[in-house]
Amino acid sequence: MVRPLAFLSLSAVVAASFTPPIKHESDPSFIKDLAPVITTVEANRSYVVKLECVGCPFAVIENELHMSWEQPPRDNSLFLKFDVDKSNSALLLNGHRILPLDPMPLFVNALQWPTNVTKDTIIQLIKTDFKPTLPRHQEFPLQYEHTLLRTEEAGQLWFQFNVTGLPWGATNEPVKMGQKVVQVLLREQGSGNGISIEDIQVVEAKDRVQPYKMKCGKLAMVRTAFDPNEWDEYGKFGTWSRLWNLVMGSMGDFWFNNLQHNALMLPLALLLAVSIFLARLLYQQRHQENVSRDGDDDAETALLGREDAPPPYADIPVIKIEEYD
């Protein structure tokens, strides 16, 4: 019995000698390997921000059918990837155009990850376009504020992205955030060469860049707020456009289920559809005339000084100008 025990002891020693030591968070080498808050993918064009998600629940997707919530949740962050597109004319966030801002609803999702993520993990996530294999972590839709600030220096523009919360977490209740803001300083290149990222920062909300007052007395800023809980497949709750889409959708379902095989009802249904279309067209024309008469041009387009931004649209998004203390 002595020899087998000796052999097992020797095997354990050999195995231990080939087992890499597990790094602890207090280990200086572990801290050195941690990914920074901002990772440069390509200078002036592409950056990954690790935005700390204070108080957020933490989920692990073990397979396609099972997700568990960690209790208590570990410190976690959200990944935000900012890119100048190939045409150098727009800024993308996690693949969505945020400058000029695409029409609402603009759902932006962000992958959640432990805050103590390493540099190597960030590199691997970038290679997979932030689509890791299972088991992985949850991708959350974001509640956010999108703010543009024109600076007094020609050709410069500040863009601020504030994740104000998550629409749901371990329960159906929203998760409030908004502790820190990502702000990006953009430089408009001359001779139609587009834009580039001159600087990118993560700052406390109270320390973000403040807008200046224009000669007219207004602040040189535009802020758009978006909450996924305020939208469904028909539009934003409480707006005429959503009511219109809901009515038309219901009529379409009724037609499909009851009238499409009734030849006698076909002329009446076609007449009703044409009447509704003309009424909608007339409403849109009058709305555009009122907008032009009041001089209510798209504020974002004015700030950008560009003609390729999305046209004005009714009800969405809610654009508000706010005074700062």
N, C-alpha and C positions, 0 to 999 in steps of 0.2 A: 504493500500500500504506500510505502514511502516514495517509490519511484514515480507512480502516477501523480501523487500530490506534488512532487518536485517538478514534474513535467508541466502540470497545470500552472504552477506558480511561475515557471519560466515563460510559459505561453502568455500569461497575463502581463509579465514584465515586457515581453516583446511587443504585445499588442499596444500596451501603454506607450511604448517608445515610438510607435508609428501613428498614434492618435494625435491629431493636431490639438493644441490647447484651446479650450473654449474661452473666447474673450468676454470679459464682463464690461458693463457700461462704465465702470470706474477705471478700467484699464486705459492708459494714455494712448496705446496703439488703436484701441477701439474708437476712441474719440477722434483720433486722426483720420480714421476711415469713414466717419460719418459724412453724409452728403450735406453741403451747405444749403442755406435757405434758397439761394439762386444758383442754378447750374447753367453755365454757358454752353449751348450746343453749337452755335455759330455766331461769332461776334457781330453785333449790330443787326442780326436777323432772327435769331432763335434762342429762347431761354426757357428753362423749366423752373417754376417757383414752387417751393414746398411751403404751403400756407398752413400754419398751425391752426388746428381746429379745436379750440379750447372748449371743453365741456361736451364734445360730440360723442355719441355712442360709437362703438366699434364693432363692425360685423365681419365675419369670415364666411365665405362661400365655399363649403366643402365639396359640393357637387351641384349639378344643375337643379336638384330638387331640395337641397337642404342648405339653409343659412342660419348661423347661430350668432347671437349677440353676446359679446364678452362682458362679464360682470366681475369687478368694476372694469370699465373700458380703459385700455392703455392709452398713453399719449399718442395722438394720431394727427395726421396732416392731410391736406388735399393737394393734388398735383394740378397746377395750372401751366399749360404750355403756350407761350406766346410766340407767334411766327409772323414774319412779313411774307406775304404770298409771293409766288413766282413772278407775278407782274409788277411787284414792288408798289402796288397801288392800294393795298388793304392790309389790315392787321387781323390775324386769326387768333382765337383762343380755343384751344382743344378742338381745332378743326372748324370752328364756326367764325363767320366774319363779324367782327365787333367794331370795325372802323373801316369804312362807314358802316353804321349799325344796320344789320339786316332787319327787315320788317318783323314785328312781333306776331306770334309768340316765338321767341328765340330761346329754346331750351338748351342750356349749357350744362353738361355733366362733368363731374370731376372724380377721379379715382382716389379712394381713401387708402392710406398706407400708414404703418407705424412711423412715428416721428424720427425714431433712431435708425432710419434707413441708411444704408451705406452707399458710397459712391458707385461701387460696382453694380448694385441693384438698380440705381438710377440709369446707368448706361444700358443695362439689359432691358429695362422698361422702355427706354427711348427706341431701342432697336425693334421692339415688338409693338411700337406705336401705342404703348400703355394698354395693351391687351394681354395681360399675363395669363398663364395656364392655371388650371385648378390644382390645389386650393388657392384661392385668391381673395381679394377684399372687395368691398362693395363700391359701386360707382353711383354717386348721388347726383340728382338734379339740384341745381343751385337757385336759391333766392339771391338776387343781387341788385346792386345799383351801378349803373354805367354813367360815368361823368366825363365830359370833355371840357377842358379849360384852354382857351387861347391865351398865349403869353404876350407880353409887350414886345418881345423880340420876333421879328418877322421870320417865318419859316419854322417856328417851334410850336408844339402842341403837347399839352399834358393829357394823358388818358388815365383815368382812375377806375379801378375795378374793386368793388367792395362786396364780398360775400356776406350778406346780411343774415343768412341762415340756411337751413335745410328744410324742405317741406315736410319731412317725416323722419323718424328715427326708429328706435326700438318700439315705440308706440306710434300712433297716428298723429301725435302732437308735433308741431314744428319745432325745430331746434334753432335757438337764437344764436347768431354769431356777431360779426361786425366789429371785432376787436382791432383787426389790422387791415390795412388797405394796400393793394398793389398799385403803384403808380409808374407809368411808363412815359418817358420823355421822347417824343418823336420829332425827327428832323425831316422837313420836306426838302428833297433834293431839287436843285435847279434844273432847268431845261427839260422838264418832264420826266426826270429819272425816278420819281416816286418818293417813298419814305424809307427811313431807316430808324432803328432803335438806338438812340443816343445814350439813354440811361434807363435802368429799371430798379425799383426800390420796393421794399416792404416796410411800411411805417405804421405807427399807431394812428388810429383814425384822427386823433386830435392834432397830429403833427403833419398831416398831409398838406400839399401845396394849396394855397388859397387863391381864389380868382381875383382879378383886379376889376375895377369899375371902368366901364367904357364912358365916352363923353356923354352918352345919352343917360347915364346914371345907372344903367343895368349892369349886372355882373356878366363877365365874359365866360359864361359856362352854360352847359346843358346837361341836365341829369335825367336819366330814364330808369325807373324802377320796374322790376319784373319779379312776380311771384307765381310759380307754377300752379299753386293752389287756386289761383284766380281764373284759371283757364280750363276749358275742356275741348273736345274735338270740334265744337261749333264756334268757339271764340271766347272772348273775355266776358265774364259774368257782369250783367248790368248794362251792356252796350246794345245799341240797335243792330249792329252788325251781327252779333251772336243771335239775337232774336230772329233776324232775317234768315240766317243759315239754318236755325232750328226749324223754322216754318217750312223752308224749301226742302230740307231733309225729310221732314215728316210727310210732306206732299209727295216726294219721290218714293218713299216707302209705301204710301197708300196706293200710288199709281202702280207700282210694281206688283203689289199683292192683290189689287182688286180690279184695276181698270185696263191693264195691258191686253187682256183677252176679250174685252168688250168693245166691239167695233162701233156701236152706237155712241159710246162715250168718248171715242177718240177725237172727233172734231172739237167737242167742248173742252177737253183737256188741253188740246193744242192752243186753242184760243186763250184759255186761262194762263198758260205758260207764257205766251207772247205778251199778254197784258202785264203780267208780273215783271217780265224782263224790261219792258218799256218804262214801267213805273220806277224800277230800280235805276235805270239809266238816267232818267230825268232827275231823280234825287241826287245822284252823283254829280251831274252837271251843275245843279244849283248849289250844291255844297262847295264845289271847286270855285264857282263864281263868288260866293261869299268869302271864301278864304282869300281870293285875289283882291277883292274889294277892301277887306280889312287889313291887307298887307301882312298877313300872318304867314310869312314864308317859313320854310323848314329851318328851324334854328340850327340844327346840326350841320346842314349844308352851308349855312352862312358862316358858322365857325370854321368849318373845314376849308372854305373858299374853293370848293370843288364842284363840278357839275355832274360827276358820276355817282353821287350818293343816291340812295333810294328816294323816290318821290314822297311827298306828304301823303298820309293816310288817315282815314277817319277813325276816331275812338282809340287807336293804338299807335304807338305806345303812349303812356301817360308821361308827358314831359313837364317838368316843373323847375322853376328857378327858385333857389333858396338863398337866403342871406346867411352868411357865416358870422359867428360872434367875433 
